Amino acid sequence: MKTKIVILSIFCVLFAMQTFSQTSKKMGNKKGKKIITAEEAVKNALNVGTKIPSFTLLNEKNEQISSESLLKEGNIVLVFYRGAWCPYCNLYLRSLQKSLGDITKNGGKLVAVSVENPDTTLTVLQKNDLKFTVLSDKKLEVARKFGIVFQLPADTNEKYKDYGIDLVKQNETATPELPLSATYIIKHDGEIVYAFLDPDYTKRAEPGVIIENLKKLNPIIKNEDK
């Protein structure tokens, strides 16, 4: 009798431990989603050969600009940048402005996108004297569709806060997130023909490379240059 009680007790303890373990795992999954790193975002992002999702975003004048209307103007050069607070982004936007004539000449419609609101977008335009389209992607909704959003590690997020950059507050997102500094060239039919995806935000698609890829889509223009 005692032996049966001991065996039953052991069985109950083991069952309870297993149940607790399974419950803990479920609770852990509910507490927080898996953090997506910049490296993982590069692997999961939309790439060459895929069609882009349709989108509509606000420009600095609070006007709605759709991807369909942009594609009617030419092949889109779509640039995602981190924000006005990022010095690398401002330098890159200015370098694109210097090459805007050649980008346009070769059939490209240059469009830059960030999570910041239209007022900040206007500041970016004025500060960098930009003459191309800049759009506001609220809460990174479009960047998320492209699969380029990643979460910052806790220590990096704290460093940003020390610099006065609270991404959750500024971007109105649930976690500290940023988009990759990605550049896409999209044909007028919505197909991606070039994608620059790198986890290192200091690396950007060179304007010259963008122009060369646009020339491949416009052989007539390319031949006229010779």
For each residue, the residues with C-beta under 8 A, 3 or more apart:
1: 4 5
2: 5 6
3: 6 7
4: 1 7 8
5: 1 2 8 9
6: 2 3 9 10
7: 3 4 10 11
8: 4 5 11 12
9: 5 6 12 13
10: 6 7 13 14
11: 7 8 14 15
12: 8 9 15 16
13: 9 10 16 17
14: 10 11 17 18
15: 11 12 18 19
16: 12 13 19 20
17: 13 14 20 21
18: 14 15 21 22
19: 15 16 22 23
20: 16 17 23 24
21: 17 18 24 25
22: 18 19 25 26
23: 19 20 26 27
24: 20 21 27 28
25: 21 22 28 29
26: 22 23 29 30
27: 23 24 30 31
28: 24 25 31 32
29: 25 26
30: 26 27
31: 27 28
32: 28
33:
34:
35: 151 153
36: 40 41 44 149 150 151
37: 40 41 150 151 199
38: 41 42 150 180 199 201
39: 42 43 199
40: 36 37 43 44 150
41: 36 37 38 44 45 147 148 149 150 180 197 199
42: 38 39 45 180 197 198 199
43: 39 40
44: 36 40 41 147
45: 41 42 146 147 148 180 182 195 197
46: 50 52 146 147 148 184 192 195
47: 50 192 195 197
48: 192 193 194 195
49: 191 192
50: 46 47 191 192
51: 189 190 191 192
52: 46 55 67 78 146 184 186 190 191 192
53: 142 145 146
54: 66 67 68 190
55: 52 66 67 141 142 145
56: 64 65 66 67
57: 64 65 113 135 136 137 138 142
58: 62 63 64 65 118 135 136 138
59: 62 63 65 118 121 133 134 135 136
60: 118 119 121 122 125 134 136
61: 118 122
62: 58 59 118
63: 58 59
64: 56 57 58
65: 56 57 58 59 69 70 133 135
66: 54 55 56 69 70
67: 52 54 55 56 70 71 76 190
68: 54 71 72
69: 65 66 72 73
70: 65 66 67 73 76 109 111 133
71: 67 68 74 76 109 186 188 189 190
72: 68 69 188
73: 69 70 109
74: 71 104 107 108 109 188
75: 107 108 109 185 186 187 188 193 214 217
76: 67 70 71 108 109 111 184 185 186
77: 103 108 109 110 111 183 184 185 186 210 214
78: 52 111 113 183 184 185 186
79: 92 93 96 110 111 112 113 182 183 205
80: 112 113 114 137 143 146 148 179 180 181 182 183
81: 86 89 92 93 112 113 114 179 181
82: 85 86 88 89 114 178 179 181 201
83: 86 89 114 115 116 120 170
84: 89 90 114 116 120 123 124 127
85: 82 165
86: 81 82 83 89 90 201
87: 90 91
88: 82 91 92 181 201 202 204
89: 81 82 83 84 86 92 93 114 181
90: 84 86 87 93 94 124 127 128
91: 87 88 94 95
92: 79 81 88 89 95 96 181 204
93: 79 81 89 90 96 97 112 124 128 130
94: 90 91 97 98 128 129 130
95: 91 92 98 99 207
96: 79 92 93 99 100 103 110 112 132 207
97: 93 94 100 128 129 130 131 132
98: 94 95 207
99: 95 96 102 103 207 208 210 211
100: 96 97 103 104 110 131 132
101: 104 105
102: 99 105 106 207 211
103: 77 96 99 100 106 108 110 207 210 211 214
104: 74 100 101 107 108 109 110
105: 101 102 221
106: 102 103 211 214 215 217 218 221 222
107: 74 75 104 214 217 218 221
108: 74 75 76 77 103 104 185 210 211 214
109: 70 71 73 74 75 76 77 104 133
110: 77 79 96 100 103 104 132 133
111: 70 76 77 78 79 132 133 134 135
112: 79 80 81 93 96 130 132 133 134 135
113: 57 78 79 80 81 134 135 136 137 142 143
114: 80 81 82 83 84 89 120 121 124 134 135 136 137 179
115: 83 136 137 138 139 140 143 170 171 173 179
116: 83 84 120 121 124 136 170 171
117: 120 121 136 138
118: 58 59 60 61 62 121 122 136
119: 60 122 123
120: 83 84 114 116 117 123 124 136
121: 59 60 114 116 117 118 124 125 134 135 136
122: 60 61 118 119 125 126
123: 84 119 120 126 127
124: 84 90 93 114 116 120 121 127 128 130 134
125: 60 121 122 128 129 130 134
126: 122 123 129
127: 84 90 123 124
128: 90 93 94 97 124 125
129: 94 97 125 126
130: 93 94 97 112 124 125 134
131: 97 100
132: 96 97 100 110 111 112
133: 59 65 70 109 110 111 112
134: 59 60 111 112 113 114 121 124 125 130
135: 57 58 59 65 111 112 113 114 121
136: 57 58 59 60 113 114 115 116 117 118 120 121
137: 57 80 113 114 115 140 141 142 143 179
138: 57 58 115 117 141 172
139: 115 171 172 173
140: 115 137 143 144 149 171 173 177 179
141: 55 137 138 144 145
142: 53 55 57 113 137 145 146
143: 80 113 115 137 140 146 148 149 179
144: 140 141 147 149
145: 53 55 141 142
146: 45 46 52 53 80 142 143 179 182 184
147: 41 44 45 46 144
148: 41 45 46 80 143 179 180 182 197
149: 36 41 140 143 144 177 178 179
150: 36 37 38 40 41 177 178 179 180
151: 35 36 37 175 176 177
152: 156 157 160 167 176 177 178
153: 35 156 157
154: 157 158
155: 158 159
156: 152 153 159 160
157: 152 153 154 160 161 167 176
158: 154 155 161 162
159: 155 156 162 163
160: 152 156 157 163 165 166 167 176
161: 157 158 164 165 166
162: 158 159
163: 159 160
164: 161
165: 85 160 161 170
166: 160 161 169 170
167: 152 157 160 170 171 173 176 177 178
168: 171 172 173 174 175 176
169: 166 172
170: 83 115 116 165 166 167
171: 115 116 139 140 167 168 177
172: 138 139 168 169
173: 115 139 140 167 168 176 177
174: 168
175: 151 168
176: 151 152 157 160 167 168 173
177: 140 149 150 151 152 167 171 173
178: 82 149 150 152 167 201
179: 80 81 82 114 115 137 140 143 146 148 149 150 182
180: 38 41 42 45 80 148 150 197 198 199 201
181: 80 81 82 88 89 92 198 201 203 204
182: 45 79 80 146 148 179 195 196 197
183: 77 78 79 80 194 195 196 204 205 210
184: 46 52 76 77 78 146 192 194 195 196
185: 75 76 77 78 108 192 193 194 195 210 213 214 217
186: 52 71 75 76 77 78 190 191 192 193
187: 75 190 191 192 193 217
188: 71 72 74 75
189: 51 71
190: 51 52 54 67 71 186 187
191: 49 50 51 52 186 187
192: 46 47 48 49 50 51 52 184 185 186 187 195
193: 48 75 185 186 187 213 216 217
194: 48 183 184 185 210 213
195: 45 46 47 48 182 183 184 185 192
196: 182 183 184 204 205 209
197: 41 42 45 47 148 180 182
198: 42 180 181 203
199: 37 38 39 41 42 180
200: 203
201: 38 82 86 88 178 180 181
202: 88
203: 181 198 200
204: 88 92 181 183 196
205: 79 183 196 209 210
206: 209 210
207: 95 96 98 99 102 103 210 211
208: 99 211 212
209: 196 205 206 212 213
210: 77 99 103 108 183 185 194 205 206 207 213 214
211: 99 102 103 106 108 207 208 214 215
212: 208 209 215 216
213: 185 193 194 209 210 216 217
214: 75 77 103 106 107 108 185 210 211 217 218
215: 106 211 212 218 219 221 222 225
216: 193 212 213 219 222
217: 75 106 107 185 187 193 213 214
218: 106 107 214 215 221 222
219: 215 216 222 223
220: 223 224
221: 105 106 107 215 218 224 225
222: 106 215 216 218 219 225 226
223: 219 220 226
224: 220 221
225: 215 221 222
226: 222 223
